Amino acid sequence: MPNKNIKFNYDEENDILFIYHSGQKSNGSIEYGNNIHISFAKKEVAGLEIMDAASTLSAMSNGKITKETLSATTECDLYTRKAKGLLFVHFTCKFTPKTEPLESYLTMQDITYNSPMAA
């Protein structure tokens, strides 16, 4: 079941997809590769900004995602999980019935993890 606190917005003119937690204001972000920014609020993921979204998401899904596909987005969801010093960012997007849903994971170091090596 989708999280009702997750909102999305697609800017077709600039080809940018925003997936974000409503009610959370970002206090910083990091770049994840060339086209993805992960926003944080109080050291928790607040949202994703995916630039050049059609080609970025096509490459991530081995599918054909177009601006028209993204304009027909019906739902997006965003989940995170932490384990062993890693942060897993899981996001999904559903489109009109003609297009397969997109599901992808981003993995990065957990910014709140205190490594035993630093002790």
C-alpha positions as CSV (number, residue, x, y, z in Angstrom):
1,M,0.0,0.0,0.0
2,P,1.5,3.4,-0.9
3,N,2.5,5.9,1.7
4,K,0.0,8.8,1.6
5,N,2.8,11.2,2.8
6,I,4.7,10.7,-0.4
7,K,4.0,13.2,-3.2
8,F,5.5,13.6,-6.6
9,N,5.7,16.2,-9.3
10,Y,7.0,15.9,-12.8
11,D,8.3,19.0,-14.6
12,E,7.9,18.0,-18.3
13,E,9.6,21.1,-19.6
14,N,12.8,20.5,-17.7
15,D,12.4,16.7,-17.5
16,I,12.7,16.6,-13.7
17,L,10.9,14.1,-11.4
18,F,10.5,15.0,-7.7
19,I,9.4,12.4,-5.2
20,Y,9.2,13.7,-1.7
21,H,7.7,13.3,1.8
22,S,5.1,16.0,2.2
23,G,5.5,18.1,5.3
24,Q,9.3,17.6,5.5
25,K,11.5,20.5,4.5
26,S,14.9,19.6,3.1
27,N,17.9,21.0,5.0
28,G,20.5,19.6,2.5
29,S,21.1,17.2,-0.3
30,I,23.8,15.0,-1.8
31,E,24.4,14.1,-5.4
32,Y,24.0,10.4,-6.3
33,G,25.7,10.1,-9.7
34,N,25.1,12.8,-12.4
35,N,21.3,13.2,-12.4
36,I,20.0,12.3,-8.9
37,H,19.9,14.4,-5.8
38,I,18.8,12.9,-2.5
39,S,17.4,15.4,0.0
40,F,17.6,15.1,3.7
41,A,15.7,16.5,6.6
42,K,17.1,15.7,10.1
43,K,19.4,13.1,8.6
44,E,16.5,11.2,7.1
45,V,15.7,11.0,3.4
46,A,13.1,13.7,2.5
47,G,13.0,13.2,-1.2
48,L,14.6,12.5,-4.6
49,E,15.1,14.9,-7.5
50,I,15.8,13.0,-10.7
51,M,17.0,15.2,-13.5
52,D,16.9,14.2,-17.2
53,A,14.3,11.8,-15.8
54,A,13.2,10.1,-18.9
55,S,16.7,8.8,-19.9
56,T,17.9,8.3,-16.3
57,L,14.9,6.2,-15.4
58,S,15.0,4.3,-18.8
59,A,18.7,3.4,-18.0
60,M,17.8,2.3,-14.5
61,S,14.8,0.1,-15.6
62,N,16.1,-1.3,-18.9
63,G,12.8,0.0,-20.2
64,K,11.6,2.9,-22.3
65,I,10.5,5.8,-20.1
66,T,9.5,8.9,-22.1
67,K,8.4,12.4,-21.0
68,E,4.9,11.3,-22.0
69,T,5.2,8.2,-19.7
70,L,6.3,10.4,-16.8
71,S,3.5,12.9,-17.5
72,A,1.1,10.0,-17.0
73,T,2.5,9.0,-13.7
74,T,-0.3,8.0,-11.3
75,E,1.6,7.2,-8.1
76,C,5.1,7.2,-6.7
77,D,6.4,5.8,-3.4
78,L,9.6,6.2,-1.4
79,Y,11.0,3.9,1.3
80,T,14.3,3.8,3.1
81,R,16.0,1.1,5.2
82,K,19.3,1.1,7.0
83,A,21.5,-1.9,7.6
84,K,25.2,-2.4,8.4
85,G,26.2,1.2,7.7
86,L,24.3,1.4,4.4
87,L,21.2,3.4,3.4
88,F,18.9,1.7,0.9
89,V,16.5,4.1,-0.9
90,H,13.7,2.3,-2.6
91,F,11.4,4.1,-4.9
92,T,8.5,3.1,-7.2
93,C,6.5,4.8,-9.9
94,K,3.3,3.6,-11.5
95,F,2.1,4.9,-14.8
96,T,-1.0,4.4,-17.0
97,P,-1.9,0.7,-17.4
98,K,0.0,0.5,-20.8
99,T,3.4,1.0,-19.1
100,E,5.1,-1.3,-16.6
101,P,5.7,0.1,-13.2
102,L,9.2,1.2,-12.3
103,E,11.0,-0.1,-9.2
104,S,14.5,0.8,-8.3
105,Y,17.0,0.9,-5.4
106,L,19.8,3.4,-4.6
107,T,22.4,2.3,-2.1
108,M,24.8,4.6,-0.3
109,Q,26.7,4.9,3.0
110,D,24.4,5.8,5.9
111,I,25.3,9.3,6.9
112,T,24.3,8.6,10.5
113,Y,26.5,5.5,10.8
114,N,29.3,5.6,13.3
115,S,32.0,3.3,12.0
116,P,33.9,1.2,14.6
117,M,37.0,2.1,12.6
118,A,36.6,5.8,13.5
119,A,36.6,5.0,17.2
